[in-house]
Amino acid sequence: WAAGRAYDIDAVPRGPRRAGAASATRSSAVTAPMPGTVLKVHVAAGDAFEPHQPLVIMESMKMEMTLSVPHAGRVKDVLCQPGQLVELGAALVRLDDAAAG
């Protein structure tokens, strides 16, 4: 109840989040954790990568974020380039399905 009106509010579960990290299950893409600008792309299609290896570096609100995943794998496609503006949740790097799970 506020200002003479009743509102329904749903609670959103909270939990720890690490920028660019995959959830407990392996993900098939690295996505933008917030809107921002891609600064560097450290991989190309077909590249193998190690756990926590930097894949993409992006900047948002004057903060740099290194995006990685907690498992080794292979890059299927790179969907971004340096200087590109991206929205929240935009796929930046697609991972090989065989490596993703």
HUKA-V945811 format. One record per residue. PHI is phi in whole degrees, -180 to 180 (NA if undefined). PSI is psi in whole degrees, 0 to 359 (999 if undefined). NEAR is the number of other ideal C-beta (glycine too) atoms within 10 Angstrom. Layout:
phi	psi	near
PHI	PSI	NEAR
PHI	PSI	NEAR
//
This chain:
phi	psi	near
NA	125	6
-154	134	6
52	40	5
80	8	5
-127	147	6
-96	138	6
-126	142	7
-94	132	4
-126	129	5
-102	134	4
-77	139	5
-103	125	5
-60	140	4
-108	147	6
-163	163	5
-67	141	5
-133	139	9
-116	127	12
-55	124	14
77	359	22
-86	146	15
-77	160	20
-76	190	10
-59	329	5
-93	154	7
-71	139	15
-100	158	16
-99	3	15
-154	153	17
-99	125	24
-116	160	17
-72	123	24
-75	347	17
-164	163	14
-63	145	14
178	195	20
-117	134	15
-75	124	21
-94	312	15
-143	146	13
-120	118	21
-94	0	17
-133	164	17
-132	165	10
-55	133	13
93	347	11
-70	141	14
-89	150	12
-139	158	20
-98	163	10
-57	136	10
64	13	14
-71	135	15
-61	127	14
-104	313	23
-139	143	24
-117	128	18
-129	163	27
-124	136	13
-149	132	16
51	43	7
66	20	5
-117	137	10
-92	137	11
-125	131	18
-96	121	16
-101	132	22
-151	178	23
-128	156	23
-84	15	13
-138	160	16
-79	160	12
-180	199	24
-136	143	16
-82	129	21
-89	309	18
-145	149	14
-107	122	19
-107	12	19
-141	169	19
-145	157	9
-56	138	12
92	349	8
-76	136	15
-86	133	12
-127	152	20
-91	164	10
-55	129	11
84	359	11
-65	135	16
-72	127	14
-105	318	22
-137	128	26
-96	133	16
-98	151	23
-62	129	15
-57	322	12
-62	324	9
-81	339	17
-87	355	18
159	999	12
//
